[in-house]
Amino acid sequence: MSDGHLAVIDMQRVFADPASPWATPWYADAAAGVHSLLPAFAGRVTFTRFLAPEDPAGAWRAYYDRWPFARRPPDAGLWELTDGFADLADHVVDATTFGKWTPRLASRLGPDGRLVLAGVSTDCCVLSTALAAADDGVEVLVVSDACAGVDDDSHLKALQIMELYRPLVRVTTIADLLGEPGP
């Protein structure tokens, strides 16, 4: 059993669907990795969802001008967790930002909690969440083989960037994480 709290970042249809402009090519591999982690974190899992804001402000206006397909309400199908996760998501945190380190997610950890991150996209929402949590003093572990980026190069670069933040952020693998002794 691994200690900490697992945040499963944005395992949504918009990133899984190969026809989506935001498709993550290795989504299925990340999903398999997440599934392998879930038993070790029973009762300590939060799923997140990226949603478009109702009324984008500031630089987000230009962002959604570039990606108008994403201007959909929170109940639109593209924002749903994929079938493999929808029934498992007892706790879901929605955010209109890349980073999912919100007060709701923070409250799930406890005062000295460890945050374990998996999901998509390594080079966007996972990275943004990891750095914000680390800035807040949280120990962050990013499970490299339970994440996927927009492409292999971006995934690897994001992992390398996060590794620069040691000891606040540490990149690990499923095998290494699950092999760690419990509390």
FENGI-V604967 format. One record per helix or strand. SS is the DSSP state (2 for helix, 1 for strand). FROM is the first residue (numbers start at 1). LEN is the number of residues. If there is no record, write none. Layout:
ss=SS from=FROM len=LEN
ss=SS from=FROM len=LEN
//
This chain:
ss=1 from=5 len=5
ss=1 from=12 len=1
ss=2 from=13 len=4
ss=2 from=27 len=15
ss=1 from=45 len=6
ss=2 from=59 len=8
ss=2 from=68 len=3
ss=2 from=77 len=3
ss=1 from=81 len=1
ss=2 from=83 len=4
ss=1 from=92 len=4
ss=2 from=103 len=5
ss=1 from=114 len=7
ss=2 from=122 len=14
ss=1 from=139 len=10
ss=2 from=152 len=12
ss=1 from=169 len=4
ss=2 from=174 len=6
//
